[in-house]
Amino acid sequence: MAWVVHKILLGMHIILAMIWVGGIFFIGWGIYPVAKTMPVSQQQLFFRSLMQWTHWPLTLAGSGVIITGILLGTVAGPIRHWHDLWNTTYGHIWLAALLIGLVTLAWGVFVGYRQAINIFTDDSLWQQAESGDSVPLAKAMATVVAVESVEVIGFVALIICMLLLR
């Protein structure tokens, strides 16, 4: 029975991770470059709508990854006591993954999302770009890309942790 629970949790963990990480990557590497080819007047509404529509589903998926990861390490895994966190390699890697996951999710929710929404709702930037001065908007969008890249670094670190746990 425990084996079945572990496999179900692991399947949920992997599917939620694919949604969270895949969703962020698809937006950043798939949708964003294509949307940049749209007229500036359409980009603002599109980006704002995209962020508002995807924010909560991706946040929930990330939360689900963290919750199933906690369960996989504790209830359905080898961590039974506090000393397992401090005295085992598995505990060290698992704790690192948990902290990286929490920071990555919090960064996306509280820093990346807010940074992007602030730019996507700043009408003056978009009007200025539409009038021919696209430099301030380009700088603002470069800031969004830089801020969001922190999540990508977190995802890479999480994948490394998962590989080390096996």
Residue, then its C-alpha position, 0 to 999 in steps of 0.5 A: m500500500a505504501w508503494v502505491v501511495h508513493k507512486i501516486l504522490l510521485g506522479m502528481h509531483i512530476i505532473l505538477a512540476m511539468i505544469w509549473v516549470g513548463g508553463i513558465f518556460f513556455i511563456g518565457w521562451g515560446i509566447y514572449p518572443v512571438a508576442k514581441t512581434m505584435p504591434v506595441s498597442q496590442q502587446q500591453l493588453f496581451f501581456r497583462s492578460l497573459m500574466q493575470w490569467t496564468h499567475w494563479p494556476l502556475t502558483l497553485a502548480g508550484s505549491g502542489v510541487i512543494i506539498t507533494g515534495i514534502l510528502l514524498g520526503t516525509v510521509a512516503g519517504p525516508i525522513r522520519h525524524w528531525h535528525d534525518l534532515w541534519n544527519t543524512t545526505y538525503g535529508h540535506i538535499w531534500l531540505a535544500a530542495l525544499l528551501i530552493g522551491l519555496v524561494t523560487l515560488a515566492w520570488g515568482v509570486f511576489v517579485g517577478y509577477r509584481q515587476a511584470i504587472n507594474i510594467f504591463t500596467d504602466d500606460s506611459l511606457w507603452q504610449q511612449a513606445e507607440s510614439g516611436d521612443s521604445v528605449p524605456l519600454a525595452k529597458a523595462m522589459a529587459t528588467v522583467v526578463a532579468v527578474e524572471s531569470v531568477e526562477v529559471i535558476g531556481f528550477v535548474a537548482l531544483i532539477i539538480c537536487m532531484l537528480l541527486l536524490r535518486 
